[in-house]
Amino acid sequence: MFYGIVFYNLKIFVHERLMIPYTIFSVVTGIFLTMPSIFNRKRKVYQSIVLYLQRDKTVYRPTQNVSVERKKELLLEKYKEE
């Protein structure tokens, strides 16, 4: 509902010839933002974007912990050998 209100109010800035592509874009964007996030399964895409934008930019956090992934690989190799 919120997306519909926002896109409806913004259509005054769109040229008449671009109204159909704007409507299609609005619908697709609304659907995409309300889908479950791939990287954060407990949240929607728009919630993940908000969390990403609000993060502390002075602290470095790797997007993927390589050491944990490597440990998993080593455990799988050890398990396969046994």
Secondary structure, 3 states (H helix, E strand, C coil): CHHHHHHHHHHHHCCHHHHHHHHHHHHHHHHHHHCECCCCCCCEHHHHHHHHHHCCCCCCCCCCCHHHHHHHHHHHHHHHHC
